[in-house]
Structure formats: C-alpha cells, structure tokens
Amino acid sequence: MATISKPHVHVDGEYPTASIWNNNEDPLYNEINGQIDNANVKAAAGIVPSKIDLAWSCYIPAKALTTASSGGAVAGTYTYTDTTGNPAGAVLYTTLDTLDFGETTEKDAFGTFCVPVNFANTGASSTIRVRLSWAQETASTNKVCWAVAVKAFAVGAETTFLATNWTTDTTGTAGPNSVSKVTHTTIDYALTLAAATWYIIAMCRRPTVTADNYAADAKLLGVNIECVE
C-alpha cells in the first residue's frame, strides 16, 4: 500500500460517528496486517540485517563443473521430449549437458561459488542445503547415493578434502522410473557461510554404499546451494 493519510481530523465539541472512527482506523489495521511495503519504510531506516530474510542460493549447471583428470565423472547429455498437448503432436525437446556418474566406481566433480559481499549470516543456521538434480540413463525405481563436501578456500592455495569433510545420503534417492523426469537429492551440510568468501564444492556418487542399487549412469544436471534459515 501507499503511505497512509488521515481522512478526518477531530475538533473540540464534535460527536464523531462510527463511520468517522472506522475511516480513521481501518487504514491502519489494513496496512499493519500484511500490507506494509517499501513506501512505508524510510530511506534511512537502518534496519539491521538480522531482521531481514537474507536467504541466498546459487545454481551451478553441470557444464560449469570440473572433473578430476582420472576418476572424474564423464561428460554426457540429457534430452527431454514431450508431445503432450502440443499442436499436431509436435515434439518439444531440449538437450542439456550432464556429468554422468557410473554404477561401479566413485566419480567426482567440483565447482566453485562466492557468497555475496552483502550476505549476513547473523541468526542463520550453520547449515547449507545442497540439492543435486539428476536424471536416469534407464528407467528404474532403484536408488542412487550421493555425497558432498564443501570448504572455504583461498585463491592460489590448495584445498584438500578429508574423509571427514564428506556428507553422504546413505539411504539413497529412488528414481522415478522414467528417463523423462528429473530427480532431486537434498543433503543438508553443516557449514556456516561467510560473506565475500569463495567456496569449493565437491560431489560424487557412492555406488559402494549398500543403498545405491541403480545399475546405470546417474546423469547430473546441476547443483543448487542455499543457506538454510
């Protein structure tokens, strides 16, 4: 809503009617109950970041990820086709770049991201949520187990991931039994993000985990990292 105006000013000796009282008060009730917007906040309000929802996230497509020279995921593609509701049965399709993680040995991929300089984690949880979006090479309801590791790093310095840095979705994510649907695996990772800081994220498929029983490539489309409030 816009700024509030007072429709009636009372004077001495006046007997205000119900409509006069309501017309003066109703705009306040309406504004306070979920209608406050930018017009009602002064330019120099100085609201502290801890009182503002500064949730932040970033998405890294598979094509922007890198792989190790040996033991890394393999570049691939994912094509989605759909004829439902299209005129004359015309086929709508899109082909996306993927990184393919096989079912026999662990494969890795890496990416980097930087948290914005105006990000404030005051009051935020020390958890980030990593969401891996992937598709099946062949249709199945079997599961895939993913693992992620995230660390801050300094440009020019080597970043080493230890076994304790990894968080694994040991129960696995069941496939949709369709090569035309994308599956999302969510892993909550214990880490407090800091403003203006670079991070490196590593991800891998863990076919050696018992729950991973999908006997084909898991085709990673991308990964989303978000702050959990």
Phi and psi in degrees as GROMACS dihedral restraints (atoms count N, CA, C in turn):
[ dihedral_restraints ]
;  ai    aj    ak    al  type     phi  dphi    fc
    3     4     5     6     1   -83.4    20    10
    4     5     6     7     1  -178.2    20    10
    6     7     8     9     1   -65.1    20    10
    7     8     9    10     1   153.7    20    10
    9    10    11    12     1   -90.7    20    10
   10    11    12    13     1   136.6    20    10
   12    13    14    15     1  -111.7    20    10
   13    14    15    16     1   148.4    20    10
   15    16    17    18     1   -91.7    20    10
   16    17    18    19     1   112.6    20    10
   18    19    20    21     1   -74.2    20    10
   19    20    21    22     1   -23.4    20    10
   21    22    23    24     1  -140.0    20    10
   22    23    24    25     1   133.1    20    10
   24    25    26    27     1  -108.6    20    10
   25    26    27    28     1   121.2    20    10
   27    28    29    30     1   -73.5    20    10
   28    29    30    31     1   150.7    20    10
   30    31    32    33     1  -128.6    20    10
   31    32    33    34     1   159.1    20    10
   33    34    35    36     1   -58.3    20    10
   34    35    36    37     1   137.6    20    10
   36    37    38    39     1    84.4    20    10
   37    38    39    40     1    -1.6    20    10
   39    40    41    42     1   -82.2    20    10
   40    41    42    43     1   145.5    20    10
   42    43    44    45     1  -110.1    20    10
   43    44    45    46     1    92.0    20    10
   45    46    47    48     1   -66.5    20    10
   46    47    48    49     1   140.6    20    10
   48    49    50    51     1   -85.8    20    10
   49    50    51    52     1   169.3    20    10
   51    52    53    54     1   -60.1    20    10
   52    53    54    55     1   -40.1    20    10
   54    55    56    57     1   -65.5    20    10
   55    56    57    58     1   -34.8    20    10
   57    58    59    60     1   -65.3    20    10
   58    59    60    61     1   -46.3    20    10
   60    61    62    63     1   -59.9    20    10
   61    62    63    64     1   -47.2    20    10
   63    64    65    66     1   -63.8    20    10
   64    65    66    67     1   -40.6    20    10
   66    67    68    69     1   -65.5    20    10
   67    68    69    70     1   -28.8    20    10
   69    70    71    72     1   -78.5    20    10
   70    71    72    73     1   -36.3    20    10
   72    73    74    75     1   -91.9    20    10
   73    74    75    76     1   -34.8    20    10
   75    76    77    78     1   -57.1    20    10
   76    77    78    79     1   -41.3    20    10
   78    79    80    81     1   -58.4    20    10
   79    80    81    82     1   -33.6    20    10
   81    82    83    84     1   -68.8    20    10
   82    83    84    85     1   -46.7    20    10
   84    85    86    87     1   -59.2    20    10
   85    86    87    88     1   -45.9    20    10
   87    88    89    90     1   -63.6    20    10
   88    89    90    91     1   -37.7    20    10
   90    91    92    93     1   -70.6    20    10
   91    92    93    94     1   -46.0    20    10
   93    94    95    96     1   -67.4    20    10
   94    95    96    97     1   -34.1    20    10
   96    97    98    99     1   -83.0    20    10
   97    98    99   100     1    64.4    20    10
   99   100   101   102     1    89.0    20    10
  100   101   102   103     1    13.2    20    10
  102   103   104   105     1  -115.6    20    10
  103   104   105   106     1     2.6    20    10
  105   106   107   108     1   -66.0    20    10
  106   107   108   109     1   130.8    20    10
  108   109   110   111     1  -134.4    20    10
  109   110   111   112     1  -167.7    20    10
  111   112   113   114     1   -60.4    20    10
  112   113   114   115     1   -29.6    20    10
  114   115   116   117     1   -65.3    20    10
  115   116   117   118     1   -21.5    20    10
  117   118   119   120     1  -102.6    20    10
  118   119   120   121     1    10.3    20    10
  120   121   122   123     1  -116.1    20    10
  121   122   123   124     1   123.1    20    10
  123   124   125   126     1   -70.5    20    10
  124   125   126   127     1   154.0    20    10
  126   127   128   129     1   -60.4    20    10
  127   128   129   130     1   -33.3    20    10
  129   130   131   132     1  -103.5    20    10
  130   131   132   133     1    35.5    20    10
  132   133   134   135     1   -61.1    20    10
  133   134   135   136     1   -34.8    20    10
  135   136   137   138     1    63.9    20    10
  136   137   138   139     1    37.4    20    10
  138   139   140   141     1   -67.4    20    10
  139   140   141   142     1   129.6    20    10
  141   142   143   144     1   -72.5    20    10
  142   143   144   145     1   146.0    20    10
  144   145   146   147     1   -57.7    20    10
  145   146   147   148     1   -29.7    20    10
  147   148   149   150     1   -64.9    20    10
  148   149   150   151     1   -16.8    20    10
  150   151   152   153     1   -98.8    20    10
  151   152   153   154     1     6.9    20    10
  153   154   155   156     1  -119.8    20    10
  154   155   156   157     1   140.0    20    10
  156   157   158   159     1   -74.1    20    10
  157   158   159   160     1   104.3    20    10
  159   160   161   162     1  -108.3    20    10
  160   161   162   163     1    35.8    20    10
  162   163   164   165     1   -54.8    20    10
  163   164   165   166     1   138.8    20    10
  165   166   167   168     1  -136.5    20    10
  166   167   168   169     1   146.1    20    10
  168   169   170   171     1  -151.9    20    10
  169   170   171   172     1   161.1    20    10
  171   172   173   174     1  -146.2    20    10
  172   173   174   175     1   151.8    20    10
  174   175   176   177     1  -118.5    20    10
  175   176   177   178     1   134.0    20    10
  177   178   179   180     1  -118.8    20    10
  178   179   180   181     1   112.5    20    10
  180   181   182   183     1   -70.9    20    10
  181   182   183   184     1   157.5    20    10
  183   184   185   186     1   -56.0    20    10
  184   185   186   187     1   -35.9    20    10
  186   187   188   189     1   -64.4    20    10
  187   188   189   190     1   -24.3    20    10
  189   190   191   192     1   -89.5    20    10
  190   191   192   193     1    -4.7    20    10
  192   193   194   195     1   -85.9    20    10
  193   194   195   196     1   155.6    20    10
  195   196   197   198     1  -114.2    20    10
  196   197   198   199     1   160.8    20    10
  198   199   200   201     1  -127.9    20    10
  199   200   201   202     1   158.6    20    10
  201   202   203   204     1   -68.6    20    10
  202   203   204   205     1   153.1    20    10
  204   205   206   207     1   -62.7    20    10
  205   206   207   208     1   -28.6    20    10
  207   208   209   210     1  -137.0    20    10
  208   209   210   211     1   139.3    20    10
  210   211   212   213     1    82.2    20    10
  211   212   213   214     1    11.6    20    10
  213   214   215   216     1   -93.6    20    10
  214   215   216   217     1   162.7    20    10
  216   217   218   219     1   -65.3    20    10
  217   218   219   220     1   159.1    20    10
  219   220   221   222     1  -104.6    20    10
  220   221   222   223     1   136.9    20    10
  222   223   224   225     1   -65.0    20    10
  223   224   225   226     1   138.4    20    10
  225   226   227   228     1  -150.5    20    10
  226   227   228   229     1  -167.7    20    10
  228   229   230   231     1  -139.0    20    10
  229   230   231   232     1   158.4    20    10
  231   232   233   234     1  -132.2    20    10
  232   233   234   235     1   123.6    20    10
  234   235   236   237     1  -113.7    20    10
  235   236   237   238     1   124.7    20    10
  237   238   239   240     1  -106.1    20    10
  238   239   240   241     1   129.0    20    10
  240   241   242   243     1  -124.5    20    10
  241   242   243   244     1   148.8    20    10
  243   244   245   246     1  -155.6    20    10
  244   245   246   247     1   129.8    20    10
  246   247   248   249     1  -113.2    20    10
  247   248   249   250     1    -0.7    20    10
  249   250   251   252     1   -63.9    20    10
  250   251   252   253     1   122.1    20    10
  252   253   254   255     1    72.5    20    10
  253   254   255   256     1     8.6    20    10
  255   256   257   258     1   -89.5    20    10
  256   257   258   259     1   142.5    20    10
  258   259   260   261     1   -56.9    20    10
  259   260   261   262     1   132.9    20    10
  261   262   263   264     1    57.0    20    10
  262   263   264   265     1    23.5    20    10
  264   265   266   267     1    69.8    20    10
  265   266   267   268     1    20.7    20    10
  267   268   269   270     1   -59.4    20    10
  268   269   270   271     1   143.3    20    10
  270   271   272   273     1   -92.9    20    10
  271   272   273   274     1   123.3    20    10
  273   274   275   276     1   -97.1    20    10
  274   275   276   277     1   131.8    20    10
  276   277   278   279     1  -148.7    20    10
  277   278   279   280     1   156.7    20    10
  279   280   281   282     1  -144.6    20    10
  280   281   282   283     1   142.2    20    10
  282   283   284   285     1  -114.4    20    10
  283   284   285   286     1   124.3    20    10
  285   286   287   288     1  -114.4    20    10
  286   287   288   289     1   147.3    20    10
  288   289   290   291     1   -75.4    20    10
  289   290   291   292     1   141.9    20    10
  291   292   293   294     1  -133.2    20    10
  292   293   294   295     1   168.1    20    10
  294   295   296   297     1  -116.4    20    10
  295   296   297   298     1   125.4    20    10
  297   298   299   300     1   -98.9    20    10
  298   299   300   301     1   127.1    20    10
  300   301   302   303     1  -111.2    20    10
  301   302   303   304     1   116.7    20    10
  303   304   305   306     1   -74.6    20    10
  304   305   306   307     1   175.4    20    10
  306   307   308   309     1   -99.9    20    10
  307   308   309   310     1     3.8    20    10
  309   310   311   312     1  -109.4    20    10
  310   311   312   313     1   -42.1    20    10
  312   313   314   315     1  -128.9    20    10
  313   314   315   316     1   156.6    20    10
  315   316   317   318     1   -69.7    20    10
  316   317   318   319     1   133.6    20    10
  318   319   320   321     1  -122.8    20    10
  319   320   321   322     1   143.2    20    10
  321   322   323   324     1  -115.0    20    10
  322   323   324   325     1   160.3    20    10
  324   325   326   327     1  -150.2    20    10
  325   326   327   328     1   153.8    20    10
  327   328   329   330     1  -135.4    20    10
  328   329   330   331     1   151.4    20    10
  330   331   332   333     1  -150.0    20    10
  331   332   333   334     1   165.9    20    10
  333   334   335   336     1  -128.5    20    10
  334   335   336   337     1   152.3    20    10
  336   337   338   339     1  -151.7    20    10
  337   338   339   340     1   156.7    20    10
  339   340   341   342     1  -123.4    20    10
  340   341   342   343     1   133.0    20    10
  342   343   344   345     1   -79.1    20    10
  343   344   345   346     1   136.2    20    10
  345   346   347   348     1   -57.3    20    10
  346   347   348   349     1   151.9    20    10
  348   349   350   351     1   -68.5    20    10
  349   350   351   352     1   -23.3    20    10
  351   352   353   354     1   -94.9    20    10
  352   353   354   355     1    10.0    20    10
  354   355   356   357     1   -73.2    20    10
  355   356   357   358     1   135.5    20    10
  357   358   359   360     1  -126.1    20    10
  358   359   360   361     1   122.3    20    10
  360   361   362   363     1   -98.3    20    10
  361   362   363   364     1    15.8    20    10
  363   364   365   366     1   -62.1    20    10
  364   365   366   367     1   121.9    20    10
  366   367   368   369     1    83.0    20    10
  367   368   369   370     1    -4.5    20    10
  369   370   371   372     1   -82.2    20    10
  370   371   372   373     1   157.2    20    10
  372   373   374   375     1   -73.0    20    10
  373   374   375   376     1   153.0    20    10
  375   376   377   378     1   -86.3    20    10
  376   377   378   379     1    45.3    20    10
  378   379   380   381     1  -136.1    20    10
  379   380   381   382     1   136.8    20    10
  381   382   383   384     1  -115.7    20    10
  382   383   384   385     1   151.2    20    10
  384   385   386   387     1  -109.0    20    10
  385   386   387   388     1   122.3    20    10
  387   388   389   390     1  -105.6    20    10
  388   389   390   391     1   123.2    20    10
  390   391   392   393     1  -118.2    20    10
  391   392   393   394     1   113.8    20    10
  393   394   395   396     1   -96.2    20    10
  394   395   396   397     1   124.6    20    10
  396   397   398   399     1  -105.3    20    10
  397   398   399   400     1   123.5    20    10
  399   400   401   402     1  -144.7    20    10
  400   401   402   403     1   161.2    20    10
  402   403   404   405     1  -126.2    20    10
  403   404   405   406     1   162.8    20    10
  405   406   407   408     1   -91.9    20    10
  406   407   408   409     1   143.9    20    10
  408   409   410   411     1   -74.4    20    10
  409   410   411   412     1   -40.6    20    10
  411   412   413   414     1  -132.3    20    10
  412   413   414   415     1   147.6    20    10
  414   415   416   417     1   -65.8    20    10
  415   416   417   418     1   132.8    20    10
  417   418   419   420     1  -166.8    20    10
  418   419   420   421     1   156.8    20    10
  420   421   422   423     1  -101.8    20    10
  421   422   423   424     1     6.9    20    10
  423   424   425   426     1   -71.3    20    10
  424   425   426   427     1   170.8    20    10
  426   427   428   429     1  -107.0    20    10
  427   428   429   430     1   155.3    20    10
  429   430   431   432     1  -123.5    20    10
  430   431   432   433     1   135.5    20    10
  432   433   434   435     1  -105.7    20    10
  433   434   435   436     1   126.1    20    10
  435   436   437   438     1  -112.5    20    10
  436   437   438   439     1   158.1    20    10
  438   439   440   441     1  -138.6    20    10
  439   440   441   442     1   147.7    20    10
  441   442   443   444     1  -134.9    20    10
  442   443   444   445     1   155.1    20    10
  444   445   446   447     1  -143.6    20    10
  445   446   447   448     1   137.7    20    10
  447   448   449   450     1  -133.9    20    10
  448   449   450   451     1   133.5    20    10
  450   451   452   453     1  -144.3    20    10
  451   452   453   454     1   144.9    20    10
  453   454   455   456     1   -72.6    20    10
  454   455   456   457     1   148.6    20    10
  456   457   458   459     1  -144.6    20    10
  457   458   459   460     1   156.0    20    10
  459   460   461   462     1  -100.6    20    10
  460   461   462   463     1   133.1    20    10
  462   463   464   465     1   -58.3    20    10
  463   464   465   466     1   128.5    20    10
  465   466   467   468     1    95.0    20    10
  466   467   468   469     1    -9.6    20    10
  468   469   470   471     1  -107.6    20    10
  469   470   471   472     1   150.1    20    10
  471   472   473   474     1   -79.6    20    10
  472   473   474   475     1   137.6    20    10
  474   475   476   477     1  -109.2    20    10
  475   476   477   478     1   123.7    20    10
  477   478   479   480     1  -114.5    20    10
  478   479   480   481     1   129.3    20    10
  480   481   482   483     1   -97.7    20    10
  481   482   483   484     1   126.5    20    10
  483   484   485   486     1   -95.5    20    10
  484   485   486   487     1   166.5    20    10
  486   487   488   489     1   -58.3    20    10
  487   488   489   490     1   -32.8    20    10
  489   490   491   492     1   -74.4    20    10
  490   491   492   493     1   -11.2    20    10
  492   493   494   495     1   -81.4    20    10
  493   494   495   496     1   -12.4    20    10
  495   496   497   498     1   -93.3    20    10
  496   497   498   499     1   142.0    20    10
  498   499   500   501     1  -120.1    20    10
  499   500   501   502     1   124.2    20    10
  501   502   503   504     1  -112.0    20    10
  502   503   504   505     1   135.5    20    10
  504   505   506   507     1   -81.1    20    10
  505   506   507   508     1    81.5    20    10
  507   508   509   510     1   -68.9    20    10
  508   509   510   511     1   -18.9    20    10
  510   511   512   513     1   -84.5    20    10
  511   512   513   514     1   -17.1    20    10
  513   514   515   516     1    77.7    20    10
  514   515   516   517     1   162.9    20    10
  516   517   518   519     1  -116.9    20    10
  517   518   519   520     1   126.4    20    10
  519   520   521   522     1   -73.3    20    10
  520   521   522   523     1   139.7    20    10
  522   523   524   525     1   -74.8    20    10
  523   524   525   526     1   159.9    20    10
  525   526   527   528     1   -83.6    20    10
  526   527   528   529     1     4.1    20    10
  528   529   530   531     1    58.9    20    10
  529   530   531   532     1    38.6    20    10
  531   532   533   534     1  -158.5    20    10
  532   533   534   535     1   132.7    20    10
  534   535   536   537     1   -82.3    20    10
  535   536   537   538     1    -2.2    20    10
  537   538   539   540     1  -102.1    20    10
  538   539   540   541     1     9.6    20    10
  540   541   542   543     1  -125.5    20    10
  541   542   543   544     1   147.3    20    10
  543   544   545   546     1   -99.6    20    10
  544   545   546   547     1   136.9    20    10
  546   547   548   549     1  -105.3    20    10
  547   548   549   550     1   146.1    20    10
  549   550   551   552     1  -119.9    20    10
  550   551   552   553     1   124.7    20    10
  552   553   554   555     1  -107.5    20    10
  553   554   555   556     1   124.6    20    10
  555   556   557   558     1  -108.5    20    10
  556   557   558   559     1   127.3    20    10
  558   559   560   561     1  -125.9    20    10
  559   560   561   562     1   120.7    20    10
  561   562   563   564     1   -85.4    20    10
  562   563   564   565     1   125.8    20    10
  564   565   566   567     1  -117.3    20    10
  565   566   567   568     1   131.1    20    10
  567   568   569   570     1   -76.8    20    10
  568   569   570   571     1   103.1    20    10
  570   571   572   573     1  -166.4    20    10
  571   572   573   574     1   133.9    20    10
  573   574   575   576     1   -96.5    20    10
  574   575   576   577     1   119.5    20    10
  576   577   578   579     1   -75.3    20    10
  577   578   579   580     1   148.5    20    10
  579   580   581   582     1  -123.4    20    10
  580   581   582   583     1   143.6    20    10
  582   583   584   585     1   -62.2    20    10
  583   584   585   586     1   148.2    20    10
  585   586   587   588     1    54.7    20    10
  586   587   588   589     1    35.4    20    10
  588   589   590   591     1  -120.6    20    10
  589   590   591   592     1   136.7    20    10
  591   592   593   594     1   -88.0    20    10
  592   593   594   595     1   141.9    20    10
  594   595   596   597     1  -130.0    20    10
  595   596   597   598     1   153.4    20    10
  597   598   599   600     1  -116.8    20    10
  598   599   600   601     1   133.8    20    10
  600   601   602   603     1  -116.0    20    10
  601   602   603   604     1   133.6    20    10
  603   604   605   606     1  -117.2    20    10
  604   605   606   607     1   144.8    20    10
  606   607   608   609     1  -142.0    20    10
  607   608   609   610     1   149.1    20    10
  609   610   611   612     1  -153.4    20    10
  610   611   612   613     1   158.1    20    10
  612   613   614   615     1   -91.7    20    10
  613   614   615   616     1   139.8    20    10
  615   616   617   618     1  -112.9    20    10
  616   617   618   619     1    76.5    20    10
  618   619   620   621     1   -67.6    20    10
  619   620   621   622     1   -12.8    20    10
  621   622   623   624     1   -80.2    20    10
  622   623   624   625     1   -12.2    20    10
  624   625   626   627     1   -74.9    20    10
  625   626   627   628     1   135.3    20    10
  627   628   629   630     1   -53.7    20    10
  628   629   630   631     1   -38.6    20    10
  630   631   632   633     1   -68.8    20    10
  631   632   633   634     1   -20.2    20    10
  633   634   635   636     1   -79.9    20    10
  634   635   636   637     1   103.1    20    10
  636   637   638   639     1  -126.9    20    10
  637   638   639   640     1    23.6    20    10
  639   640   641   642     1   -88.4    20    10
  640   641   642   643     1   114.8    20    10
  642   643   644   645     1   -92.8    20    10
  643   644   645   646     1    52.6    20    10
  645   646   647   648     1  -164.5    20    10
  646   647   648   649     1   179.5    20    10
  648   649   650   651     1   -72.0    20    10
  649   650   651   652     1   137.9    20    10
  651   652   653   654     1   -96.0    20    10
  652   653   654   655     1   120.0    20    10
  654   655   656   657     1   -99.2    20    10
  655   656   657   658     1   103.5    20    10
  657   658   659   660     1   -77.3    20    10
  658   659   660   661     1   124.4    20    10
  660   661   662   663     1   -91.9    20    10
  661   662   663   664     1   -30.5    20    10
  663   664   665   666     1   171.8    20    10
  664   665   666   667     1   176.6    20    10
  666   667   668   669     1  -136.7    20    10
  667   668   669   670     1   138.4    20    10
  669   670   671   672     1  -114.5    20    10
  670   671   672   673     1   133.1    20    10
  672   673   674   675     1  -117.0    20    10
  673   674   675   676     1   129.1    20    10
  675   676   677   678     1  -139.9    20    10
  676   677   678   679     1   151.7    20    10
  678   679   680   681     1   -80.4    20    10
  679   680   681   682     1   133.8    20    10
  681   682   683   684     1   -98.3    20    10
  682   683   684   685     1   116.5    20    10
